[in-house]
Amino acid sequence: MKNSPSFQQPFHLALATIGVVYGDIGTSPLYALKECFFENRLPLQPHAILGVTSLIFWLLASIVTIKYITLILRADHNGEGGILALTTLVLGSIPKNYKHLVLGLGMLGTALFYGDGVITPAISVLGALEGISVATPSLQKIVVPLAVFILTTLFLIQKRGTSKLGHWFGPVMVTWFGVIGSLGLIQIAKNPIILKTLEPTYALYFFWDYPHLAAPILGSVVLTITGVEALYADIGHFNVFSIRTSWFILVWPSLILNYLGQGALLLCNPEAVVNPFYFMVPSWGIYPMVILATFATIIASQSVISGVFSLSWQAVQLGYLPRMRVIHTSRLKIGQVYVPLMNFLMLLITIGAVLFFQSSNRLGAAYGLAITGIMTITTLLTILLALYRWRWSFLKTVSIFGIFLLFDLSLLGTNLIKLTEGGWFSIVIAWIIYGVITTWKQGRQALVPDIQWQETLLEFIPKIPHFPSYRVPGTAVFMGNNPEKLPNSFQVHYTHTPVLHDKIFFLSIITKTVPKVPTEDRLKLIPLGNQIYQLVASYGFSEIVNIQNLFEKIQDKQKDINLSNTTFFVTRGMPVSSSFSRLTRWRKLLFIFLAHNSAHATEFFKIPYHRVVELGIRFRV
């Protein structure tokens, strides 16, 4: 008897959710608990082991289950999630005097996410391969070179897209969670006293017994919740129900069993602290487990890398980053994109991190700072959302999110202590990305006074009847950014070549601060007279802009338009250095570099190459 579609669809969606959403947090047991005892940071005493295990359980319960699964997933922006979607949602809901603050937080959160994106592959793959040194200590020296090889291969195959491999992600991760949960259950059965850690008193006693170690240990415990932002960012690809169901039915129980199992093992065998995850595995199964763990970490890394690509695409659409070459690797799924420049930069930084830090333990400090920074920003933005969009009372908002904000700030503070141990790495990455984003925003604003000469459309319309009646055959499309202004491309072209085509379109591409624009609101065609039209095309920040497809749809309505005799006129702004600049010298030089190396409009908007005339304009900056 065949399964009905009503059963198959939720089943496949849940399977895909486990494979994509939970790869990062699902591979944290490889390195999280051992990081707490790294270099004898914490004595291997029963109270310490029980306390740390209790902290892990309650951190997963409070931050992941209550904060993210229950509350944050409500903050979707037309079905989309993530730091940029949340930022744009808040920007549309708050008073103007808060907008600069929210924009700054959003850009900082975006910058931190890039740090997370390069550290996740490094720490995950290293953590998986370190099982080799447990099975055969003499092979310790091959761990780093093998990690470099795997990561290099992973980044090199990104251009092929993930659609062909995606259907394997779910089954592999279901197997992973089943295995790690079973390993933990075996150890719990051998030493069930570990179940006492489910009492919150053990977590509280830990702070009482080890007050001088509580801060650095808490900074290590936070590694158990890596990947929580994926729960929120992937709403658009799945749905809230599948994310919540997968967490409660499989992911959370498997993680708890494994962490409790590692704690039970340490109570019986303190020497296993070298790598408690792999010491739970029978000697005959270590190499198969290394293979499974490597596949799991590759999936976790792939999910984060794809997330960085999607975030970069959204940032470009919203004007936070210059136009970059973007390749859409799937005809069916909008979110599957490949950004060659970001892939190359991530490859260099990730390999550099592996070669510099050499082990997952040393990368832990850098990882924790990026995670807690994003978590804190997400909470701050959600507080504003609750107050101004959800219309919660101040008392209700503070009583719920105020507690989580205290948790987040505490976790962030404990990781700041590790700044010199490796936390500086994520700060440097975030600072560079933040500098690029803010420079691009300020540079574009600095260009505004130099383009005030641009004529408005209202000033232009009365002149239309006086244009010459003779036209050259064909259609001309003049592209511009502002629908209220006459496109620069038209002004430059007509000033130097006063010839008009039979039919003229002034096309403006507008990126809305929503993920997707309904099809019925996509196009606005306004006749201006004398065969001149204004065409406004609106897109969401997660949608593909394809001019060729756009005009093919217009052809269906206006049969006299033919792409074979249509010419697209675009301008390429070339900023040049000026002695009178609103930017500091380093920002001015960076902005000019970014502008000169940004992708051409022809490629970015998918305009037919053989139908484009590009006009250069110099702007002072």
TIBA-21566 format. One record per residue (C-alpha): x, y, z. Coordinates in steps of 0.001 Angstrom, whole numbers, padded with zeros to 6 digits, always signed. Layout:
<palos>
XYZ...
</palos>
This chain:
<palos>
+000000+000000+000000+001457+003354-001033+001996+006147+001422-000356+008993+000925+001087+012372-000061-000140+013790+003245+002337+011499+005036+005181+011640+002527+005468+015403+002386+005932+016049+006153+008263+013027+006387+010574+014238+003601+010466+017790+004933+011428+016618+008434+014233+014491+006958+015599+017463+005014+015285+019675+008099+017433+017294+010157+020041+017226+007408+020308+020970+006816+019207+022785+009963+020801+020627+012649+024148+019736+011112+026077+022370+013077+024565+021866+016520+024457+018102+015911+028244+017816+015568+029032+019903+018686+029451+016772+020899+032700+016115+019021+034481+018938+020828+032211+020816+023282+032570+018779+026498+036295+018098+026153+036865+021847+025688+035639+022370+029276+038474+020208+030623+041086+021277+028052+044613+021621+029505+043341+020720+033000+041211+023856+033077+038768+022086+035409+039615+019315+037897+038218+015908+037012+036162+015588+040169+032632+014101+040290+031057+017428+041308+032795+019207+038431+031709+016585+035882+028117+016559+037143+028056+020368+037228+029296+020799+033659+026916+018138+032332+024029+019845+034129+025028+023204+032632+024961+021655+029152+021513+020166+029680+019966+023382+030980+021663+025553+028366+020152+023406+025608+016787+023512+027367+016702+027281+027974+018508+028833+025012+017627+026412+022216+014297+024928+023290+012652+027903+024979+014314+030953+023418+014808+029845+019806+012404+026958+019212+009510+028515+021149+010001+032287+020835+012475+033425+018164+010908+031246+015454+007824+033470+015749+009822+036402+014342+009582+035426+010682+009577+038043+007927+007033+036783+005391+008284+033265+005976+012007+034169+006023+014375+034222+008998+017964+035143+009839+019750+038258+011027+019119+040339+007874+015460+039328+007644+015029+040224+011326+016796+043563+010832+014579+044594+007911+011483+043473+009819+012423+045591+012847+013347+048582+010655+009805+048610+009306+008263+048558+012766+010172+051047+014933+010344+054853+015241+012885+056658+013054+015163+057587+015947+015984+053886+016494+016734+053057+012851+020469+053868+012951+020865+051697+016061+019005+048777+014472+020911+049110+011210+024200+049103+013108+023203+046003+015070+022101+044253+011894+025381+044982+010120+027388+043842+013158+025359+040629+013381+025945+040027+009678+029688+040518+010172+029740+038050+013088+027858+035493+011004+030691+035524+008476+033076+034700+011331+030839+031795+012295+030810+030687+008666+034575+030274+008390+035153+028790+011873+032424+026124+011686+034034+024083+008875+037460+024308+010532+036438+023249+014048+033932+020607+012907+036211+018771+010492+039155+018947+012915+036923+017582+015702+035851+014650+013537+039346+013725+012363+040827+013896+015867+039318+010460+016407+042207+009123+014317+044665+010046+017075+042487+008183+019598+042570+004991+017524+046195+005343+016421+048144+008011+018362+051059+007799+015934+048795+009161+013166+048151+012443+015019+050396+014261+012531+048086+013515+009563+044998+015129+011144+045750+018714+010071+046863+017891+006479+043829+015635+006036+041535+018403+007343+043095+020856+004879+042531+018384+002012+038873+017741+002936+038067+021430+003398+039794+022404+000157+037795+019766-001710+034583+020944-000021+035078+024540-001146+036163+023564-004649+032933+021623-005315+030681+024469-004149+030207+025722-007712+028353+022500-008523+025626+023389-006042+024131+021291-003248+020969+020073-004963+022579+016811-006171+023947+015955-002721+021137+017425-000647+018981+014298-000623+021797+012433+001202+022021+014986+004017+018903+013851+005871+019624+010076+005997+023263+010660+007007+022306+013024+009832+019490+010731+011040+022078+007940+011207+024451+010282+013035+021908+011249+015686+020842+007643+016123+024445+006501+016652+025508+009268+019052+022305+008827+021074+022885+005078+021310+026515+005531+022391+025406+007868+025133+022621+005540+026275+025109+002670+026712+027291+004779+029004+024280+006044+030984+023197+002450+031577+026661+001696+032979+026604+004700+035315+023033+006004+035790+024133+008420+038529+024737+010906+035696+020948+011354+035476+021181+013476+038611+022492+016281+036409+018946+016817+035153+018362+018594+038457+019195+022308+038055+020769+022347+041523+023914+020679+040141+024386+023546+037685+023915+026059+040508+026278+024188+042836+028919+024294+040124+029126+028088+040388+029350+027765+044178+032073+025106+044120+034210+026634+041331+033567+030403+041339+036980+031241+039828+036476+028761+036959+032794+029412+036271+033343+032142+033646+035842+030310+031380+033893+027030+031666+030638+028746+030768+032443+030146+027724+033244+026559+026703+029798+025147+027481+028326+027612+024972+029893+025494+022204+027044+023006+022743+024584+025468+021180+026531+026285+018028+024199+026500+015069+021192+027933+016926+020965+030738+014361+020372+028073+011686+017088+027233+013392+015924+030750+012675+017681+031410+009377+016259+028304+007678+012564+029040+008254+012229+030086+004611+013580+026792+003315+011472+024606+005612+008836+025667+008122+008452+026197+011852+006548+022946+012373+009218+020716+010775+012025+022496+012662+010275+022114+016009+009164+018531+015394+012641+017387+014365+014165+019002+017447+011825+017424+019969+011561+013956+018394+015179+013228+017426+017784+015978+017743+017366+017141+021354+017023+013612+022844+020081+012385+020912+022210+015333+022012+021184+015000+025667+021885+011258+025659+025321+011784+024144+026372+014575+026512+025114+012615+029537+026938+009555+028184+030188+011504+027937+029709+012690+031514+029003+009121+032704+032172+007926+030965+034303+010585+032665+032932+009591+036072+034215+006035+035496+037294+006801+033409+038781+010293+033931+041560+009505+031450+038963+009610+028663+038978+013418+029008+041456+013496+026086+038498+012865+023797+035367+011642+025645+033321+011420+022447+035577+008871+020761+036359+007024+024001+032667+006046+024112+033146+004196+020828+034369+000570+020927+037908+000194+019551+036641-001705+016498+034235+001101+015630+036490+004158+015918+037469+004348+012235+033881+003810+010983+032859+006500+013478+035543+008855+012132+034118+008331+008637+030537+008974+009804+031638+012014+011835+033543+013398+008856+030468+013123+006642+028360+014739+009369+030787+017648+009748+030990+018099+005988+027186+018397+005962+027333+020848+008876+029983+022871+007046+028004+022777+003798+024937+024155+005553+026901+027085+007010+028713+027805+003726+025390+027843+001870+024064+030166+004570+026952+032584+003966+026210+032542+000233+022525+033294+000854+023377+036042+003360+025812+037616+000870+023126+037562-001808+020632+039253+000526+023245+041836+001616+023964+042725-002018+020265+043062-002795+019750+045357+000203+022746+047505-000681+024955+046444+002239+027623+045001-000067+028703+045814-003637+027349+043716-006467+029129+040371-006685+028989+037614-009241+026258+035234-008117+025517+031877-009710+022114+030325-009061+022780+026585-008806+019158+025443-008788+016288+026311-011091+013769+025247-008468+015101+026784-005240+015843+030508-004999+018056+030147-001921+020640+027912-003597+023283+030341-004801+027041+030227-005243+029146+033362-004730+032641+032692-006151+034371+035590-004372+033000+034650-000950+033853+030994-001565+037474+031886-002350+037820+034136+000715+036226+031541+002999+038567+028870+001656+041640+030985+002434+040502+031976+005934+039260+028499+006900+042475+026799+005794+044436+029521+007569+042479+028844+010776+043220+025113+010595+046933+025677+010013+047211+028317+012733+045131+026758+015536+045925+023094+014706+043142+021631+016946+039442+021996+017721+040257+022935+021332+042227+026014+020336+039499+027081+017910+036840+026867+020644+037481+030352+022035+037167+031992+018614+033966+030075+017892+032213+030946+021146+032660+034694+020716+031028+034732+017271+028073+032644+018481+027328+034642+021625+027660+037924+019730+025005+036925+017185+022753+035547+019944+022905+038835+021859+022095+040909+018774+019183+038598+017881+017735+039047+021376+018079+042853+021253+016341+043048+017882+013575+040678+019000+012940+042878+022064+012295+045838+019744+010123+043633+017554+008054+042504+020539+007540+046080+021722+006715+047758+018412+005322+045036+016122+003859+042408+018408+002608+045193+020724+003711+043391+023866+003691+045394+027053+007029+046576+028423+006599+044369+031499+005881+041244+029439+008792+041908+027066+011316+042529+029827+010150+039615+031956+010628+037181+029044+013412+038503+026848+015168+040380+029643+016130+037054+031218+017503+035745+027930+019388+038999+027364+021086+038531+030743+022021+034972+029728+023357+036181+026376+025380+039008+027902+026796+036622+030502+027827+034139+027812+029285+036951+025696+031236+038254+028696+032686+034841+029497+033884+034494+025917+035432+037958+025921+037724+036653+028661+039137+034286+026015+040028+037131+023678+043752+036409+023838+043234+032626+023605+041689+032807+020141+038633+035012+020500+040525+037714+018617+040161+035639+015443+036395+036074+015121+036707+039734+016190+039198+040423+013384+036948+038747+010792+033876+040625+012055+035779+043930+012117+036918+043513+008505+033426+042593+007266+031832+045371+009329+034351+047846+007871+033462+046765+004327+029695+046987+004947+029786+050399+006652+032225+051806+004078+029997+050709+001215+026943+052274+002872+028747+055548+003667+030360+055684+000235+027033+055376-001550+025605+058119+000649+028624+060317-000126+027810+060062-003844+024324+061534-003383+025325+065252-003521+027228+064611-006752+024146+063276-008569+021681+065978-007538+021849+067297-011084+019766+064294-012125+016453+065531-013547+013239+064343-011923+010617+062478-013918+008032+065168-013146+010317+067778-014716+010834+065594-017754+007212+064638-018589+006161+068106-019920+009032+067922-022430+007838+064656-023983+005391+066199-026544+008241+068349-027909+010478+065416-028735+011014+064806-032456+008366+062640-034049+010988+060737-036085+012293+057698-034244+014747+054980-035135+013288+051464-035203+013460+049303-032088+013004+049513-028342+015346+051217-025873+015416+050399-022169+017160+052935-019923+017950+051563-016493+018056+053662-013337+017951+053260-009556+015350+055819-008538+011865+055679-010110+011351+059366-009279+014399+060406-011304+015155+060318-014989+017716+057530-015518+021304+058751-015845+021680+056415-018804+018984+058330-020735+020412+061751-019902+023949+060812-020903+022813+059041-024080+020441+061794-025268+022914+064569-024461+025621+063060-026644+023430+061201-029165+020039+062944-029484+018310+059985-031134+015204+058251-029786+013900+054748-030454+010309+053966-031447+009533+052695-027958+011287+053754-024739+011171+052281-021243+012610+053897-018121+013263+050828-016002+013852+050948-012238+014691+047812-010221+013462+048244-006657+014576+045890-003875+011943+045795-001154+012743+045102+002493+010714+041909+002299+011988+038471+001211+009560+038040-001690+007194+040294-003616+003847+038818-004757+003667+038217-008502+000739+040621-008888+002839+043434-007365+005960+042719-009427+005471+045123-012336+004107+048620-012631+003866+049980-016205+003012+053688-016517+002481+055287-019976+004117+058737-020137+003015+059497-023686+004659+059509-027117+005532+055759-026775+007552+056410-023603+006827+054310-020520+008010+054060-016963+008529+050473-015804+009065+049718-012114+010001+046137-011214+009923+045235-007521+011773+042280-006001+012323+040919-002514+015833+040726-001092+015955+036939-001518+014678+036896-005124+016488+036627-008437+016489+039639-010744+016514+038481-014352+015867+041218-016906+015595+038824-019823+012823+036846-018094+011168+040112-017093+010892+041329-020695+009758+037949-021928+006762+038367-019606+006179+041905-020884+006233+040536-024439+003192+038423-023568+001252+041655-022889+002784+043890-025561+003320+041889-028720+005195+044705-030488+008193+044319-028135+010914+042033-029410+014096+041300-027440+016012+040835-030676+015686+044572-031461+015719+045893-027872+018762+047809-026616+019490+048154-022900+021339+051283-021790+023075+051063-018412+025524+053320-016600+028582+052242-014662+029471+054703-011926+033222+055097-011498+034030+056939-008241+037262+058932-008233+039142+060448-005329+038348+064043-004432+040044+066487-002060+036613+067330-000639+035343+064044+000750+032952+063045+003507+034913+059801+003983+038165+059199+005812+041117+058376+003593+041058+054603+004227+037306+054407+003673+037581+056444+000480+040272+054159-000939+038339+051042+000112+035101+052325-001425+036806+053139-004738+038367+049650-004761+035010+047984-004033+033175+050044-006656+035777+049356-009355+035627+045613-008665+031873+045194-008260+029998+043063-010783+028690+044752-013923+024959+045383-014149+024865+043326-017345+025948+040175-015553+024223+040877-012262+020778+041540-013772+021119+038824-016440+020793+041213-019379+021535+039732-022833+025170+040694-023506+024710+041454-027189+021894+043935-026451+023693+046206-023932+025240+049668-024266+027220+050613-021157+027891+054287-020384+030562+055295-017864+030005+058130-015387+032619+059468-012977+031566+060502-009472+033680+062358-006931+034018+060677-003544
</palos>
